[in-house]
Amino acid sequence: MKNKARNKVDFGHFRCKMVAMYQTLSFYKYVRLADPVATREELFSFFQGIGAVGRIYVASEGINAQMSVPKENFTRFDEFMKSKVEFADVPYKFAVEEFTDRPAFKKLIVKVKKKIVADGLDDSSFDVTKTGEYLTAKELNEYLDDENAVVVDMRNSYESEVGHFENAVLPDVDTFREELQVAPELLKIHKNKKVALYCTGGIRCEKASAWLRHNGFKDVKHLKGGIIDYKHQVEKEGLENRFRGKNFVFDERLGERIGNDIISYCHLCSKEKSDTHYHCKNQVCHVLFIGCDGCVEKKAGYCSVACKIFDILPEGYKKTHARFQNRFFRPAQFKKNLLKPKIVIS
């Protein structure tokens, strides 16, 4: 971390060397890393060399990565990962749109973290290895029709707002940390049922399933590979797609289509259906919101008229205001559901 330039590379650095296609994927693995700093340096050096971009977190407990890798260098990437004892068997989860002409990330960022997912739990207080068993897409579909089972979305509310499984429990939370705090109480009425958890790619459900089992839930399982792999399994096996809407993703795309229906509404007018996310163009605000084409055009990419007016003020005033906002209001500012949505629950 001493030299930030070594751990963050702007996508523009590779602009002159851009290849035609990129493959976007994610992967994670809980595995003991003896020296996370050394691992970070090695990963960064190699990924930079092959023109890969993305966000990779390493910790003593493992790795969590979302990346876009040039198609022509994917074999080199895979061989490198398999050459590392710690990562040799890590499964990849590929984006629904297999190849794109632009990467899903602007930069390569590799960071050392205390945990590969911020969960707020004291891992010494329970057995984190006692995770639930995996469910296939076919098995999850069966859970959705089983009155003795409950399916729980372990993502944030701004994620489930644009897409979720039919009849799933959708906790109204902004962070995974918050969801783990409320889940045992929220689900206590289902304690004697079969519990199925799902999330984007599976990593959050690993910890969540162990946490629920620690809190007395006997039968807890989770969807293998998350929503991303569910889509691939459905298509490969010819299964009914029970996921409605979009899967929110944490990159430049902000979502990938899983189901054909649009289940959410524009945050700006609450009238038109939309599941397209935007960040307010006012960088001091930068709030995440869902906008329909009409409202986004009308407000020119801002979340409100106030933000649009603010952005034309003198730079000196904006900088002073930004410092004030960051000092006193930053925690609340980045709540993703700051704009109250109209949600249709299936």
Phi, psi and omega in degrees: 000355183295322181243098185299330181297337181279350185242003178216125180234128179288139179304331180299336179300331183258005188301323182284346182249015186300136175263171188293318189227151177235148174248122181261133183210166173224156176199157176208159174200130171276112182206143182287120177252119184293324183223086182301326181295315178295322178297317178301313182298319180292316179297314182299315182299316182289312182298322177297320182294332180261005177078020179280149175231160180152191181233117184235127175248132174237148179209173179298340181267354178147209185222147176219119188221143168230126190215159166238123184244132176306133183304320184290344180250008185294324178299318177298318178300311182296318179296321178297314181297318181289342179280347179264122183306319184292331188245005188302326185253016182291129180276138178268146172241113185271147179300155180301315174273104194300312181232139178226159182273359174225145178289157180277356180229151179271335188224164169259118179234125176234120184232148171268128181237164173290323178222154180279346171222130180284106183243347178072009183265151172269102186297341179282350183272350179204167182275102184288348181275347181274065180277164178285164178286163181276152172242141173277171177300318179299316180293323178295319177302322178293323177298323182296336180257002184263117181291346178263014180231156175226136180252129187238130177275117182264023177257178179282160184296328179289341175279311182290339180301321183267350180187138178193167177284151179303135174064016180283154171282128185240090180300139181271081185225159179258342183220158176295323177304314180294321182295320178295329178291320186268340187303311182303319180286317181299323186262006186298333178289346179253016189299331181265006178263169170283130183248128176242127179254150173214155176208194187296303183235356175115338188293321180293328182287336176301306181289320183296321180294320177295321181294317179293321177297322176297330181267019170097003177277121189278321187242089182238124177230168180215153186290119181293127179077001177063198182297324182301310182285332176304315180300317180294319180296318180301314182290320182292321186260358179069036182272162174290133178274111183260007178267130181256126174092211186257155170260115179292136177231150187266059175212193185298336181287323181064006177170153173223141187287125176248306174253158185280341185277153175253119188250355183247167183241155176304131179287341187273326180242340181060020181244315184270139176288139177196151173224029178261123180269148174223156167257135178305134182293340174287108187295337176288327177276292176056021182294147177274129179215160175262131181226142173277165183301318183296314182290321180296319178292317182297319182264006174057034177090001178265156180278346182201165176295324180300317179292324179295317179292318181303323186289349178258004178286162179303145183302322180299317179294318182297321180294319178297315180295321180298318178297320178296314180299312183294329182282320189250337188234001186304317182303315181285331185301327187259017168296126189289336180258035180302321174274116186294119182270164168258114187251134174261115180267126181280000000 
